[in-house]
Amino acid sequence: MKLDLLADAIRDAFEHPTLKQKEAYGRFAHTLAAAAVIGAASVLFSETRWTVGDALRVVGLLLSGLVCFALGATLCKGE
């Protein structure tokens, strides 16, 4: 069936990505990192009264941005 072929193609793209696919995944991870840092800055400058939840949100966004940036750097390294 066509769905089986699609599932196989998707699985293959993640199990055995080409160099171009790795670069695309790396660029996407860098985009997510930028979005996380922008989100952290938005929360930082938009809150007037800080709560523990706000601080945890900023820390979580910064950590996820750092992880996405490191993952993107690893994938964009090239071969």
PDB file with SEQRES, HELIX, SHEET and CRYST1 records, atoms N, CA, C and O in Angstrom:
SEQRES   1 A   79  MET LYS LEU ASP LEU LEU ALA ASP ALA ILE ARG ASP ALA          
SEQRES   2 A   79  PHE GLU HIS PRO THR LEU LYS GLN LYS GLU ALA TYR GLY          
SEQRES   3 A   79  ARG PHE ALA HIS THR LEU ALA ALA ALA ALA VAL ILE GLY          
SEQRES   4 A   79  ALA ALA SER VAL LEU PHE SER GLU THR ARG TRP THR VAL          
SEQRES   5 A   79  GLY ASP ALA LEU ARG VAL VAL GLY LEU LEU LEU SER GLY          
SEQRES   6 A   79  LEU VAL CYS PHE ALA LEU GLY ALA THR LEU CYS LYS GLY          
SEQRES   7 A   79  GLU                                                          
HELIX    1 AA1 LYS A    2  GLU A   15  1                                  14    
HELIX    2 AA2 LEU A   19  SER A   46  1                                  28    
HELIX    3 AA3 VAL A   52  LEU A   75  1                                  24    
CRYST1    1.000    1.000    1.000  90.00  90.00  90.00 P 1           1          
ATOM      1  N   MET A   1       0.838  -1.183   0.000  1.00  0.00           N  
ATOM      2  CA  MET A   1       0.000   0.000   0.000  1.00  0.00           C  
ATOM      3  C   MET A   1       0.881   1.243   0.000  1.00  0.00           C  
ATOM      4  O   MET A   1       2.068   1.189   0.322  1.00  0.00           O  
ATOM      5  N   LYS A   2       0.277   2.346  -0.364  1.00  0.00           N  
ATOM      6  CA  LYS A   2       1.009   3.599  -0.425  1.00  0.00           C  
ATOM      7  C   LYS A   2       1.429   4.085   0.958  1.00  0.00           C  
ATOM      8  O   LYS A   2       2.486   4.698   1.108  1.00  0.00           O  
ATOM      9  N   LEU A   3       0.603   3.812   1.968  1.00  0.00           N  
ATOM     10  CA  LEU A   3       0.966   4.230   3.322  1.00  0.00           C  
ATOM     11  C   LEU A   3       2.190   3.478   3.830  1.00  0.00           C  
ATOM     12  O   LEU A   3       3.006   4.039   4.561  1.00  0.00           O  
ATOM     13  N   ASP A   4       2.320   2.212   3.446  1.00  0.00           N  
ATOM     14  CA  ASP A   4       3.498   1.431   3.825  1.00  0.00           C  
ATOM     15  C   ASP A   4       4.751   2.004   3.180  1.00  0.00           C  
ATOM     16  O   ASP A   4       5.799   2.090   3.820  1.00  0.00           O  
ATOM     17  N   LEU A   5       4.645   2.394   1.923  1.00  0.00           N  
ATOM     18  CA  LEU A   5       5.796   3.001   1.240  1.00  0.00           C  
ATOM     19  C   LEU A   5       6.178   4.324   1.889  1.00  0.00           C  
ATOM     20  O   LEU A   5       7.360   4.632   2.044  1.00  0.00           O  
ATOM     21  N   LEU A   6       5.171   5.102   2.265  1.00  0.00           N  
ATOM     22  CA  LEU A   6       5.432   6.374   2.930  1.00  0.00           C  
ATOM     23  C   LEU A   6       6.094   6.149   4.285  1.00  0.00           C  
ATOM     24  O   LEU A   6       7.052   6.839   4.634  1.00  0.00           O  
ATOM     25  N   ALA A   7       5.589   5.194   5.040  1.00  0.00           N  
ATOM     26  CA  ALA A   7       6.175   4.883   6.346  1.00  0.00           C  
ATOM     27  C   ALA A   7       7.622   4.413   6.193  1.00  0.00           C  
ATOM     28  O   ALA A   7       8.481   4.785   6.993  1.00  0.00           O  
ATOM     29  N   ASP A   8       7.891   3.612   5.187  1.00  0.00           N  
ATOM     30  CA  ASP A   8       9.256   3.148   4.933  1.00  0.00           C  
ATOM     31  C   ASP A   8      10.174   4.308   4.564  1.00  0.00           C  
ATOM     32  O   ASP A   8      11.316   4.370   5.018  1.00  0.00           O  
ATOM     33  N   ALA A   9       9.676   5.223   3.742  1.00  0.00           N  
ATOM     34  CA  ALA A   9      10.486   6.378   3.335  1.00  0.00           C  
ATOM     35  C   ALA A   9      10.792   7.282   4.524  1.00  0.00           C  
ATOM     36  O   ALA A   9      11.907   7.786   4.658  1.00  0.00           O  
ATOM     37  N   ILE A  10       9.800   7.485   5.383  1.00  0.00           N  
ATOM     38  CA  ILE A  10      10.025   8.325   6.574  1.00  0.00           C  
ATOM     39  C   ILE A  10      11.013   7.658   7.522  1.00  0.00           C  
ATOM     40  O   ILE A  10      11.915   8.316   8.041  1.00  0.00           O  
ATOM     41  N   ARG A  11      10.852   6.373   7.750  1.00  0.00           N  
ATOM     42  CA  ARG A  11      11.772   5.646   8.630  1.00  0.00           C  
ATOM     43  C   ARG A  11      13.198   5.703   8.082  1.00  0.00           C  
ATOM     44  O   ARG A  11      14.153   5.899   8.834  1.00  0.00           O  
ATOM     45  N   ASP A  12      13.334   5.531   6.766  1.00  0.00           N  
ATOM     46  CA  ASP A  12      14.652   5.563   6.144  1.00  0.00           C  
ATOM     47  C   ASP A  12      15.292   6.949   6.255  1.00  0.00           C  
ATOM     48  O   ASP A  12      16.508   7.060   6.410  1.00  0.00           O  
ATOM     49  N   ALA A  13      14.474   8.007   6.177  1.00  0.00           N  
ATOM     50  CA  ALA A  13      15.000   9.371   6.281  1.00  0.00           C  
ATOM     51  C   ALA A  13      15.593   9.634   7.654  1.00  0.00           C  
ATOM     52  O   ALA A  13      16.519  10.435   7.778  1.00  0.00           O  
ATOM     53  N   PHE A  14      15.083   8.982   8.679  1.00  0.00           N  
ATOM     54  CA  PHE A  14      15.623   9.177  10.023  1.00  0.00           C  
ATOM     55  C   PHE A  14      16.689   8.156  10.394  1.00  0.00           C  
ATOM     56  O   PHE A  14      17.599   8.467  11.163  1.00  0.00           O  
ATOM     57  N   GLU A  15      16.592   6.949   9.863  1.00  0.00           N  
ATOM     58  CA  GLU A  15      17.586   5.928  10.186  1.00  0.00           C  
ATOM     59  C   GLU A  15      18.862   6.079   9.363  1.00  0.00           C  
ATOM     60  O   GLU A  15      19.956   5.833   9.871  1.00  0.00           O  
ATOM     61  N   HIS A  16      18.736   6.477   8.107  1.00  0.00           N  
ATOM     62  CA  HIS A  16      19.881   6.618   7.211  1.00  0.00           C  
ATOM     63  C   HIS A  16      19.775   7.926   6.419  1.00  0.00           C  
ATOM     64  O   HIS A  16      19.578   7.898   5.204  1.00  0.00           O  
ATOM     65  N   PRO A  17      19.906   9.075   7.101  1.00  0.00           N  
ATOM     66  CA  PRO A  17      19.749  10.347   6.381  1.00  0.00           C  
ATOM     67  C   PRO A  17      20.941  10.627   5.464  1.00  0.00           C  
ATOM     68  O   PRO A  17      22.073  10.235   5.746  1.00  0.00           O  
ATOM     69  N   THR A  18      20.651  11.311   4.367  1.00  0.00           N  
ATOM     70  CA  THR A  18      21.720  11.747   3.476  1.00  0.00           C  
ATOM     71  C   THR A  18      22.380  12.978   4.101  1.00  0.00           C  
ATOM     72  O   THR A  18      21.891  13.512   5.096  1.00  0.00           O  
ATOM     73  N   LEU A  19      23.482  13.419   3.519  1.00  0.00           N  
ATOM     74  CA  LEU A  19      24.175  14.600   4.031  1.00  0.00           C  
ATOM     75  C   LEU A  19      23.272  15.827   3.964  1.00  0.00           C  
ATOM     76  O   LEU A  19      23.259  16.638   4.890  1.00  0.00           O  
ATOM     77  N   LYS A  20      22.524  15.969   2.885  1.00  0.00           N  
ATOM     78  CA  LYS A  20      21.599  17.105   2.741  1.00  0.00           C  
ATOM     79  C   LYS A  20      20.494  17.051   3.796  1.00  0.00           C  
ATOM     80  O   LYS A  20      20.094  18.086   4.329  1.00  0.00           O  
ATOM     81  N   GLN A  21      20.003  15.853   4.097  1.00  0.00           N  
ATOM     82  CA  GLN A  21      18.974  15.722   5.123  1.00  0.00           C  
ATOM     83  C   GLN A  21      19.535  16.083   6.496  1.00  0.00           C  
ATOM     84  O   GLN A  21      18.859  16.745   7.283  1.00  0.00           O  
ATOM     85  N   LYS A  22      20.765  15.653   6.792  1.00  0.00           N  
ATOM     86  CA  LYS A  22      21.384  16.014   8.068  1.00  0.00           C  
ATOM     87  C   LYS A  22      21.511  17.531   8.192  1.00  0.00           C  
ATOM     88  O   LYS A  22      21.245  18.095   9.253  1.00  0.00           O  
ATOM     89  N   GLU A  23      21.915  18.185   7.110  1.00  0.00           N  
ATOM     90  CA  GLU A  23      22.033  19.637   7.123  1.00  0.00           C  
ATOM     91  C   GLU A  23      20.668  20.292   7.347  1.00  0.00           C  
ATOM     92  O   GLU A  23      20.561  21.273   8.082  1.00  0.00           O  
ATOM     93  N   ALA A  24      19.636  19.753   6.718  1.00  0.00           N  
ATOM     94  CA  ALA A  24      18.280  20.295   6.894  1.00  0.00           C  
ATOM     95  C   ALA A  24      17.806  20.101   8.333  1.00  0.00           C  
ATOM     96  O   ALA A  24      17.198  20.999   8.916  1.00  0.00           O  
ATOM     97  N   TYR A  25      18.085  18.929   8.904  1.00  0.00           N  
ATOM     98  CA  TYR A  25      17.716  18.690  10.296  1.00  0.00           C  
ATOM     99  C   TYR A  25      18.481  19.637  11.215  1.00  0.00           C  
ATOM    100  O   TYR A  25      17.929  20.132  12.198  1.00  0.00           O  
ATOM    101  N   GLY A  26      19.740  19.888  10.901  1.00  0.00           N  
ATOM    102  CA  GLY A  26      20.545  20.817  11.693  1.00  0.00           C  
ATOM    103  C   GLY A  26      20.014  22.234  11.610  1.00  0.00           C  
ATOM    104  O   GLY A  26      19.954  22.935  12.620  1.00  0.00           O  
ATOM    105  N   ARG A  27      19.629  22.665  10.417  1.00  0.00           N  
ATOM    106  CA  ARG A  27      19.052  24.010  10.267  1.00  0.00           C  
ATOM    107  C   ARG A  27      17.743  24.127  11.037  1.00  0.00           C  
ATOM    108  O   ARG A  27      17.461  25.162  11.642  1.00  0.00           O  
ATOM    109  N   PHE A  28      16.951  23.071  11.013  1.00  0.00           N  
ATOM    110  CA  PHE A  28      15.688  23.082  11.751  1.00  0.00           C  
ATOM    111  C   PHE A  28      15.956  23.165  13.255  1.00  0.00           C  
ATOM    112  O   PHE A  28      15.267  23.892  13.971  1.00  0.00           O  
ATOM    113  N   ALA A  29      16.955  22.419  13.733  1.00  0.00           N  
ATOM    114  CA  ALA A  29      17.306  22.477  15.153  1.00  0.00           C  
ATOM    115  C   ALA A  29      17.796  23.877  15.528  1.00  0.00           C  
ATOM    116  O   ALA A  29      17.473  24.373  16.607  1.00  0.00           O  
ATOM    117  N   HIS A  30      18.569  24.518  14.653  1.00  0.00           N  
ATOM    118  CA  HIS A  30      19.008  25.892  14.922  1.00  0.00           C  
ATOM    119  C   HIS A  30      17.820  26.849  14.950  1.00  0.00           C  
ATOM    120  O   HIS A  30      17.805  27.785  15.750  1.00  0.00           O  
ATOM    121  N   THR A  31      16.830  26.633  14.098  1.00  0.00           N  
ATOM    122  CA  THR A  31      15.630  27.465  14.109  1.00  0.00           C  
ATOM    123  C   THR A  31      14.872  27.292  15.424  1.00  0.00           C  
ATOM    124  O   THR A  31      14.388  28.267  16.001  1.00  0.00           O  
ATOM    125  N   LEU A  32      14.770  26.054  15.891  1.00  0.00           N  
ATOM    126  CA  LEU A  32      14.120  25.809  17.179  1.00  0.00           C  
ATOM    127  C   LEU A  32      14.902  26.446  18.317  1.00  0.00           C  
ATOM    128  O   LEU A  32      14.301  26.955  19.263  1.00  0.00           O  
ATOM    129  N   ALA A  33      16.234  26.429  18.246  1.00  0.00           N  
ATOM    130  CA  ALA A  33      17.057  27.057  19.270  1.00  0.00           C  
ATOM    131  C   ALA A  33      16.804  28.559  19.299  1.00  0.00           C  
ATOM    132  O   ALA A  33      16.656  29.143  20.373  1.00  0.00           O  
ATOM    133  N   ALA A  34      16.755  29.180  18.138  1.00  0.00           N  
ATOM    134  CA  ALA A  34      16.491  30.622  18.079  1.00  0.00           C  
ATOM    135  C   ALA A  34      15.109  30.937  18.631  1.00  0.00           C  
ATOM    136  O   ALA A  34      14.943  31.913  19.362  1.00  0.00           O  
ATOM    137  N   ALA A  35      14.121  30.125  18.291  1.00  0.00           N  
ATOM    138  CA  ALA A  35      12.765  30.355  18.796  1.00  0.00           C  
ATOM    139  C   ALA A  35      12.716  30.230  20.315  1.00  0.00           C  
ATOM    140  O   ALA A  35      12.013  30.996  20.974  1.00  0.00           O  
ATOM    141  N   ALA A  36      13.450  29.276  20.876  1.00  0.00           N  
ATOM    142  CA  ALA A  36      13.467  29.100  22.331  1.00  0.00           C  
ATOM    143  C   ALA A  36      14.111  30.296  23.017  1.00  0.00           C  
ATOM    144  O   ALA A  36      13.610  30.764  24.040  1.00  0.00           O  
ATOM    145  N   VAL A  37      15.213  30.795  22.470  1.00  0.00           N  
ATOM    146  CA  VAL A  37      15.885  31.955  23.068  1.00  0.00           C  
ATOM    147  C   VAL A  37      15.003  33.198  22.940  1.00  0.00           C  
ATOM    148  O   VAL A  37      14.924  33.992  23.878  1.00  0.00           O  
ATOM    149  N   ILE A  38      14.348  33.377  21.807  1.00  0.00           N  
ATOM    150  CA  ILE A  38      13.433  34.513  21.633  1.00  0.00           C  
ATOM    151  C   ILE A  38      12.257  34.393  22.604  1.00  0.00           C  
ATOM    152  O   ILE A  38      11.815  35.389  23.177  1.00  0.00           O  
ATOM    153  N   GLY A  39      11.761  33.188  22.782  1.00  0.00           N  
ATOM    154  CA  GLY A  39      10.677  32.972  23.743  1.00  0.00           C  
ATOM    155  C   GLY A  39      11.119  33.296  25.160  1.00  0.00           C  
ATOM    156  O   GLY A  39      10.363  33.899  25.922  1.00  0.00           O  
ATOM    157  N   ALA A  40      12.337  32.900  25.523  1.00  0.00           N  
ATOM    158  CA  ALA A  40      12.852  33.206  26.857  1.00  0.00           C  
ATOM    159  C   ALA A  40      12.982  34.710  27.052  1.00  0.00           C  
ATOM    160  O   ALA A  40      12.630  35.232  28.110  1.00  0.00           O  
ATOM    161  N   ALA A  41      13.484  35.408  26.041  1.00  0.00           N  
ATOM    162  CA  ALA A  41      13.616  36.864  26.131  1.00  0.00           C  
ATOM    163  C   ALA A  41      12.245  37.524  26.221  1.00  0.00           C  
ATOM    164  O   ALA A  41      12.073  38.506  26.942  1.00  0.00           O  
ATOM    165  N   SER A  42      11.284  36.994  25.500  1.00  0.00           N  
ATOM    166  CA  SER A  42       9.933  37.551  25.555  1.00  0.00           C  
ATOM    167  C   SER A  42       9.337  37.420  26.948  1.00  0.00           C  
ATOM    168  O   SER A  42       8.740  38.363  27.467  1.00  0.00           O  
ATOM    169  N   VAL A  43       9.501  36.253  27.548  1.00  0.00           N  
ATOM    170  CA  VAL A  43       8.996  36.053  28.908  1.00  0.00           C  
ATOM    171  C   VAL A  43       9.757  36.955  29.875  1.00  0.00           C  
ATOM    172  O   VAL A  43       9.163  37.560  30.767  1.00  0.00           O  
ATOM    173  N   LEU A  44      11.063  37.039  29.694  1.00  0.00           N  
ATOM    174  CA  LEU A  44      11.899  37.843  30.584  1.00  0.00           C  
ATOM    175  C   LEU A  44      11.458  39.300  30.603  1.00  0.00           C  
ATOM    176  O   LEU A  44      11.393  39.914  31.668  1.00  0.00           O  
ATOM    177  N   PHE A  45      11.155  39.859  29.435  1.00  0.00           N  
ATOM    178  CA  PHE A  45      10.832  41.274  29.357  1.00  0.00           C  
ATOM    179  C   PHE A  45       9.337  41.575  29.428  1.00  0.00           C  
ATOM    180  O   PHE A  45       8.952  42.743  29.478  1.00  0.00           O  
ATOM    181  N   SER A  46       8.496  40.561  29.433  1.00  0.00           N  
ATOM    182  CA  SER A  46       7.059  40.823  29.478  1.00  0.00           C  
ATOM    183  C   SER A  46       6.459  40.650  30.865  1.00  0.00           C  
ATOM    184  O   SER A  46       5.383  41.182  31.138  1.00  0.00           O  
ATOM    185  N   GLU A  47       7.126  39.925  31.737  1.00  0.00           N  
ATOM    186  CA  GLU A  47       6.592  39.698  33.077  1.00  0.00           C  
ATOM    187  C   GLU A  47       6.971  40.845  34.006  1.00  0.00           C  
ATOM    188  O   GLU A  47       8.136  41.233  34.089  1.00  0.00           O  
ATOM    189  N   THR A  48       5.975  41.381  34.702  1.00  0.00           N  
ATOM    190  CA  THR A  48       6.263  42.444  35.672  1.00  0.00           C  
ATOM    191  C   THR A  48       6.396  41.865  37.080  1.00  0.00           C  
ATOM    192  O   THR A  48       7.185  42.354  37.888  1.00  0.00           O  
ATOM    193  N   ARG A  49       5.630  40.837  37.361  1.00  0.00           N  
ATOM    194  CA  ARG A  49       5.732  40.154  38.658  1.00  0.00           C  
ATOM    195  C   ARG A  49       6.180  38.722  38.394  1.00  0.00           C  
ATOM    196  O   ARG A  49       5.469  37.950  37.751  1.00  0.00           O  
ATOM    197  N   TRP A  50       7.344  38.378  38.886  1.00  0.00           N  
ATOM    198  CA  TRP A  50       7.919  37.059  38.633  1.00  0.00           C  
ATOM    199  C   TRP A  50       7.391  36.038  39.620  1.00  0.00           C  
ATOM    200  O   TRP A  50       7.225  36.312  40.809  1.00  0.00           O  
ATOM    201  N   THR A  51       7.134  34.857  39.093  1.00  0.00           N  
ATOM    202  CA  THR A  51       6.783  33.713  39.934  1.00  0.00           C  
ATOM    203  C   THR A  51       7.811  32.615  39.667  1.00  0.00           C  
ATOM    204  O   THR A  51       8.636  32.714  38.759  1.00  0.00           O  
ATOM    205  N   VAL A  52       7.736  31.590  40.466  1.00  0.00           N  
ATOM    206  CA  VAL A  52       8.638  30.448  40.260  1.00  0.00           C  
ATOM    207  C   VAL A  52       8.362  29.812  38.898  1.00  0.00           C  
ATOM    208  O   VAL A  52       9.286  29.365  38.218  1.00  0.00           O  
ATOM    209  N   GLY A  53       7.100  29.774  38.507  1.00  0.00           N  
ATOM    210  CA  GLY A  53       6.743  29.213  37.200  1.00  0.00           C  
ATOM    211  C   GLY A  53       7.356  29.991  36.058  1.00  0.00           C  
ATOM    212  O   GLY A  53       7.794  29.402  35.069  1.00  0.00           O  
ATOM    213  N   ASP A  54       7.394  31.316  36.180  1.00  0.00           N  
ATOM    214  CA  ASP A  54       8.012  32.134  35.129  1.00  0.00           C  
ATOM    215  C   ASP A  54       9.504  31.854  35.036  1.00  0.00           C  
ATOM    216  O   ASP A  54      10.050  31.724  33.940  1.00  0.00           O  
ATOM    217  N   ALA A  55      10.157  31.762  36.181  1.00  0.00           N  
ATOM    218  CA  ALA A  55      11.597  31.479  36.186  1.00  0.00           C  
ATOM    219  C   ALA A  55      11.880  30.101  35.591  1.00  0.00           C  
ATOM    220  O   ALA A  55      12.828  29.930  34.824  1.00  0.00           O  
ATOM    221  N   LEU A  56      11.051  29.122  35.950  1.00  0.00           N  
ATOM    222  CA  LEU A  56      11.231  27.774  35.388  1.00  0.00           C  
ATOM    223  C   LEU A  56      10.998  27.766  33.882  1.00  0.00           C  
ATOM    224  O   LEU A  56      11.682  27.053  33.148  1.00  0.00           O  
ATOM    225  N   ARG A  57      10.040  28.555  33.425  1.00  0.00           N  
ATOM    226  CA  ARG A  57       9.775  28.637  31.985  1.00  0.00           C  
ATOM    227  C   ARG A  57      10.980  29.209  31.250  1.00  0.00           C  
ATOM    228  O   ARG A  57      11.368  28.692  30.202  1.00  0.00           O  
ATOM    229  N   VAL A  58      11.579  30.277  31.791  1.00  0.00           N  
ATOM    230  CA  VAL A  58      12.751  30.876  31.154  1.00  0.00           C  
ATOM    231  C   VAL A  58      13.919  29.900  31.152  1.00  0.00           C  
ATOM    232  O   VAL A  58      14.596  29.735  30.137  1.00  0.00           O  
ATOM    233  N   VAL A  59      14.154  29.253  32.290  1.00  0.00           N  
ATOM    234  CA  VAL A  59      15.255  28.282  32.368  1.00  0.00           C  
ATOM    235  C   VAL A  59      15.014  27.129  31.395  1.00  0.00           C  
ATOM    236  O   VAL A  59      15.943  26.692  30.715  1.00  0.00           O  
ATOM    237  N   GLY A  60      13.785  26.634  31.321  1.00  0.00           N  
ATOM    238  CA  GLY A  60      13.465  25.548  30.393  1.00  0.00           C  
ATOM    239  C   GLY A  60      13.667  25.946  28.945  1.00  0.00           C  
ATOM    240  O   GLY A  60      14.191  25.167  28.149  1.00  0.00           O  
ATOM    241  N   LEU A  61      13.254  27.157  28.602  1.00  0.00           N  
ATOM    242  CA  LEU A  61      13.445  27.631  27.225  1.00  0.00           C  
ATOM    243  C   LEU A  61      14.924  27.786  26.899  1.00  0.00           C  
ATOM    244  O   LEU A  61      15.363  27.421  25.809  1.00  0.00           O  
ATOM    245  N   LEU A  62      15.689  28.322  27.835  1.00  0.00           N  
ATOM    246  CA  LEU A  62      17.126  28.489  27.580  1.00  0.00           C  
ATOM    247  C   LEU A  62      17.833  27.135  27.460  1.00  0.00           C  
ATOM    248  O   LEU A  62      18.690  26.954  26.595  1.00  0.00           O  
ATOM    249  N   LEU A  63      17.474  26.194  28.320  1.00  0.00           N  
ATOM    250  CA  LEU A  63      18.082  24.862  28.233  1.00  0.00           C  
ATOM    251  C   LEU A  63      17.704  24.145  26.936  1.00  0.00           C  
ATOM    252  O   LEU A  63      18.552  23.525  26.295  1.00  0.00           O  
ATOM    253  N   SER A  64      16.434  24.232  26.556  1.00  0.00           N  
ATOM    254  CA  SER A  64      16.043  23.584  25.312  1.00  0.00           C  
ATOM    255  C   SER A  64      16.688  24.274  24.114  1.00  0.00           C  
ATOM    256  O   SER A  64      17.016  23.616  23.127  1.00  0.00           O  
ATOM    257  N   GLY A  65      16.871  25.581  24.188  1.00  0.00           N  
ATOM    258  CA  GLY A  65      17.583  26.291  23.126  1.00  0.00           C  
ATOM    259  C   GLY A  65      19.022  25.834  23.019  1.00  0.00           C  
ATOM    260  O   GLY A  65      19.547  25.663  21.919  1.00  0.00           O  
ATOM    261  N   LEU A  66      19.661  25.634  24.163  1.00  0.00           N  
ATOM    262  CA  LEU A  66      21.051  25.170  24.169  1.00  0.00           C  
ATOM    263  C   LEU A  66      21.164  23.761  23.597  1.00  0.00           C  
ATOM    264  O   LEU A  66      22.077  23.475  22.823  1.00  0.00           O  
ATOM    265  N   VAL A  67      20.249  22.890  23.971  1.00  0.00           N  
ATOM    266  CA  VAL A  67      20.264  21.513  23.453  1.00  0.00           C  
ATOM    267  C   VAL A  67      20.018  21.508  21.946  1.00  0.00           C  
ATOM    268  O   VAL A  67      20.703  20.800  21.208  1.00  0.00           O  
ATOM    269  N   CYS A  68      19.046  22.290  21.489  1.00  0.00           N  
ATOM    270  CA  CYS A  68      18.772  22.355  20.048  1.00  0.00           C  
ATOM    271  C   CYS A  68      19.945  22.941  19.276  1.00  0.00           C  
ATOM    272  O   CYS A  68      20.249  22.495  18.170  1.00  0.00           O  
ATOM    273  N   PHE A  69      20.609  23.944  19.859  1.00  0.00           N  
ATOM    274  CA  PHE A  69      21.758  24.528  19.192  1.00  0.00           C  
ATOM    275  C   PHE A  69      22.897  23.507  19.066  1.00  0.00           C  
ATOM    276  O   PHE A  69      23.518  23.393  18.010  1.00  0.00           O  
ATOM    277  N   ALA A  70      23.166  22.768  20.148  1.00  0.00           N  
ATOM    278  CA  ALA A  70      24.220  21.759  20.117  1.00  0.00           C  
ATOM    279  C   ALA A  70      23.878  20.639  19.130  1.00  0.00           C  
ATOM    280  O   ALA A  70      24.754  20.159  18.411  1.00  0.00           O  
ATOM    281  N   LEU A  71      22.627  20.227  19.092  1.00  0.00           N  
ATOM    282  CA  LEU A  71      22.201  19.195  18.154  1.00  0.00           C  
ATOM    283  C   LEU A  71      22.346  19.701  16.715  1.00  0.00           C  
ATOM    284  O   LEU A  71      22.829  18.979  15.842  1.00  0.00           O  
ATOM    285  N   GLY A  72      21.929  20.932  16.479  1.00  0.00           N  
ATOM    286  CA  GLY A  72      22.052  21.516  15.144  1.00  0.00           C  
ATOM    287  C   GLY A  72      23.499  21.639  14.705  1.00  0.00           C  
ATOM    288  O   GLY A  72      23.827  21.393  13.544  1.00  0.00           O  
ATOM    289  N   ALA A  73      24.369  22.024  15.643  1.00  0.00           N  
ATOM    290  CA  ALA A  73      25.793  22.145  15.312  1.00  0.00           C  
ATOM    291  C   ALA A  73      26.384  20.774  14.953  1.00  0.00           C  
ATOM    292  O   ALA A  73      27.215  20.658  14.052  1.00  0.00           O  
ATOM    293  N   THR A  74      25.944  19.757  15.666  1.00  0.00           N  
ATOM    294  CA  THR A  74      26.423  18.404  15.392  1.00  0.00           C  
ATOM    295  C   THR A  74      25.945  17.927  14.020  1.00  0.00           C  
ATOM    296  O   THR A  74      26.712  17.330  13.264  1.00  0.00           O  
ATOM    297  N   LEU A  75      24.687  18.191  13.706  1.00  0.00           N  
ATOM    298  CA  LEU A  75      24.143  17.727  12.427  1.00  0.00           C  
ATOM    299  C   LEU A  75      24.675  18.515  11.245  1.00  0.00           C  
ATOM    300  O   LEU A  75      24.803  17.964  10.151  1.00  0.00           O  
ATOM    301  N   CYS A  76      24.991  19.796  11.437  1.00  0.00           N  
ATOM    302  CA  CYS A  76      25.468  20.637  10.337  1.00  0.00           C  
ATOM    303  C   CYS A  76      26.978  20.524  10.121  1.00  0.00           C  
ATOM    304  O   CYS A  76      27.532  21.188   9.246  1.00  0.00           O  
ATOM    305  N   LYS A  77      27.635  19.693  10.909  1.00  0.00           N  
ATOM    306  CA  LYS A  77      29.093  19.583  10.833  1.00  0.00           C  
ATOM    307  C   LYS A  77      29.555  19.153   9.446  1.00  0.00           C  
ATOM    308  O   LYS A  77      30.631  19.556   9.004  1.00  0.00           O  
ATOM    309  N   GLY A  78      28.783  18.365   8.771  1.00  0.00           N  
ATOM    310  CA  GLY A  78      29.168  17.896   7.440  1.00  0.00           C  
ATOM    311  C   GLY A  78      30.123  16.722   7.517  1.00  0.00           C  
ATOM    312  O   GLY A  78      30.631  16.373   8.583  1.00  0.00           O  
ATOM    313  N   GLU A  79      30.355  16.118   6.351  1.00  0.00           N  
ATOM    314  CA  GLU A  79      31.243  14.949   6.324  1.00  0.00           C  
ATOM    315  C   GLU A  79      32.064  14.970   5.078  1.00  0.00           C  
ATOM    316  O   GLU A  79      32.877  14.073   4.860  1.00  0.00           O  
TER     317      GLU A  79                                                      
END                                                                             
